[in-house]
Every structure is written in C-alpha cells, then in structure tokens.
Amino acid sequence: MSIEQTAIKTTYFSIIGNICLALIKGLAGFFGNSYALIADAIESTTDIFSSILVLLGFKYAERPADENHPYGHGKIEPIITFLVVAFLVVSATVIAYESIENIQTPHKVPKPWTLIVLGLIIVWKEISYRIVIKKSEETQSTSLKADAWHHRSDAITSIMAFIGISIAVVLGKGYETADDWTALMASGFILYNSYLILRPALGEIMDEQRYDDLLEEIRIKSLEVPGITGTEKCFIRKAGMKFHVDLHAMVNGDISVTEGHDIAHLLKDYLHENIPNLEHVLIHIEPDNL
C-alpha cells in the first residue's frame, strides 16, 4: 500500500469515528444535562468536516505532476492544514462562548451516568490518536498529524469534562457549573493546540529547513555511491508527503563530464532506492580539487 493510500484509509477511520462520537456525545450531553459533553460533541462535529477536508486534500495531492505543477500537487496539504486549524479555532470560540453563557444560567447537575460515557470516549480517542499519529509519522503527513491531534485534543477535553462532571456530581448543589468551567478551560487548550498544528504547516509552505535528520541521512547515503567523495550544499523542500532534494555532490575533478554525469545518475537512483518519500532529486556535481 502506498503512503497516499495509507493516509486516505486512515482519514476514513477518523471520519467514521468522529461521526459516531459526535452523536454519542450530543445525545449523552442533552439527556445527561452536561454542557461539557455537548461542547465535546461540537468539537467532534467540526472534526468530521476537518477530516473530510483532509481527505479531499489527499485526493487532490494524488494528482500527478503536470505542466503547471512540475513538482506535483502536494502543497495542497499544508493549505488544508490551515483550514483544519480554522475549524479548531471556530469550535474553541463557540465552546468558550456557550460555556460562559451556561455559567451565568442556572441549570441541573449532570447525570452520574455521563461519567461512564466519558470514560469510554477518553479511551477510544486516545487509541484513535495513537493509530493516526503513527500513520502520520509513516507518511510524513502534516495534515494527518493535525487530524491525529484532533483526537488527542478531544481526549483531553473529555478528561476535562470528566473532572468537571465529577465535581458537580460529588459536591452537588452550588457546583452545577463545574463542567461548564472545564469546558471553558478545554477551549483554551484547543486554541493552544491549534498553534502547535499550524507551526509545522507554516514552515512547510515557506520551505523552511526543518529536516536535519533526513539531511544527515542523505549525506551518509551519498558517500556509499562509488565516485562520490563528499557532499556540499543540500536543500530539502517538502510537498505533501514527498521531499524534494537539491544536492551538491563532489567527485574527482579529473574525470570527464560524461563520467560525472553517470555518477550523478547513480547517486540519484541510489537515494531513491534507499530513502523513502523522496520525489525530485536534483544533483549538482562539484570537483573535489578546487
């Protein structure tokens, strides 16, 4: 299975899971008198739409390179990540506003059985996070990583809701708004998490050099190719789940242009064979006796 297919399959998993959880949280929050659960349901609903955006982004990024897009269509991925972050910010704002409204409005203590629902949700969302984050590392996808953090933020907001409902249930009258306060705190966490998701996507779209481990691997692998005596400049750009590399490689300055050309092709093929997720590799040959 290709990395693109892996990413798409993982996104379907997120969409189905979020649909189920949004329904469960919404119903449990309504019948269990818990706005923290309803806030959770709002976040899960926005997660559905953001996961659909991620899916559409992956579908678009699969398009092959063409005359107008010689490096492919992978740059759509960080743009999708920006939209996912926008969904997170909107949901956090809605949750914060509704929490403040509910704090000011008297209401009933949440039902104790909502704690059981929340406990199961927390376990499922953490499992979902671990599944999706593992796939994001395999595919080097910032969009999938953003989707994974949706699951983690959902788990944490559910933990906050669990704490708030527990306080309200145990302490009773006078503490009815405890789960609203925890929902408000959860909105702050969602906003902070939005920044953590946005930062790497911004670096990607600005071609920021953030791939030191890959750069070192390219240098080490290059020296394994016969005829390569060293490496000089190496620039890496990321587009979607693929990396584009510009590498200055050094060879014996006394060999012919044809021999240098052949070595460059050997190096390019060797890097493609031994390092996953490389797309375009441009080799510039430098004489090592200058």
Buried (B, 14 or more C-beta within 10 A) or exposed (E): EEBBEBBBEBBEBBBEBBBEBBEBBBBBBEEBBBBBBBBBBBBBBBBBBBBBBBBBBBBBBBEEEEEEBEBBBBBBBBBBBBBBBBBBBEBBEBBBEBBBEBBEEEBEBBBEEBBEBBEEBBEBBBEBBEBBBEBBEBBBBBBBBBBBBBBBBBBBBBBBBBBBBBBBBEEEEEBBBBBBBBBBBBBEBBBEBBEEBBBBBBBBBEBBEBBEEBBEBBBEBBEEBEBBBEBEEBBBBBBBBBBBBBBBBBBBEEBEEEBBEEBBEBBBEBBEEEBEBBBBBEBEBBEBEE
